[in-house]
Amino acid sequence: MSDSITENDVDIIQAIIRSFYGQGNARLFTSSTITDETIVKVVELLAETEDCSTWIDAIPSPQDLLMPSNKPRKWGLRIIRKSGEPSLTGNVRINIMCKRFRAAQFKPAIIDPLN
């Protein structure tokens, strides 16, 4: 698996951001604005939403979250590709209270740097 971000990765990240923060914020994420830190924060957002999501089996074990591989970008893209696909296809079902709480919690790290 490559650790280069693809257009499909960008589409998935935009879909994840759109589901949490709306279309206006999703448009800010392009292949040139998505950093390694962005990838890690999006993974953390997905992991923190784990209890409320339908992709619970796609999220790695707690050990993987605490000690990811030595290539965080490759690790992060693997998680985003696997667990973010439901966001791209519109098949995400999460608890609205959990979604709002986690979206607010991660907004300063994910959205604010682009504004």
RAMOKA-V694418 format. One record per backbone hydrogen bond with DSSP energy under -0.5 kcal/mol. CO is the residue of the C=O (numbers start at 1). NH is the residue of the N-H. If there is no record, write none. Layout:
co->CO nh->NH
co->CO nh->NH
This chain:
co->6 nh->10
co->7 nh->11
co->8 nh->12
co->9 nh->13
co->10 nh->14
co->11 nh->15
co->12 nh->16
co->13 nh->17
co->14 nh->18
co->15 nh->19
co->16 nh->20
co->17 nh->21
co->17 nh->22
co->18 nh->22
co->22 nh->26
co->23 nh->27
co->25 nh->28
co->26 nh->29
co->28 nh->30
co->30 nh->33
co->30 nh->34
co->33 nh->35
co->35 nh->39
co->36 nh->40
co->37 nh->41
co->38 nh->42
co->39 nh->43
co->40 nh->44
co->41 nh->45
co->42 nh->46
co->43 nh->47
co->44 nh->48
co->45 nh->49
co->47 nh->50
co->49 nh->52
co->49 nh->53
co->50 nh->53
co->52 nh->95
co->55 nh->58
co->55 nh->59
co->56 nh->59
co->61 nh->64
co->61 nh->65
co->62 nh->66
co->63 nh->67
co->70 nh->72
co->71 nh->75
co->72 nh->76
co->73 nh->77
co->74 nh->78
co->75 nh->79
co->76 nh->80
co->77 nh->81
co->78 nh->82
co->79 nh->83
co->80 nh->84
co->81 nh->85
co->84 nh->87
co->84 nh->88
co->85 nh->89
co->86 nh->90
co->86 nh->91
co->95 nh->99
co->96 nh->100
co->97 nh->101
co->98 nh->102
co->99 nh->103
co->100 nh->104
co->101 nh->105
co->102 nh->106
co->103 nh->107
co->104 nh->108
co->106 nh->109
co->106 nh->110
co->107 nh->111
co->107 nh->112
co->111 nh->114
co->111 nh->115
co->112 nh->115
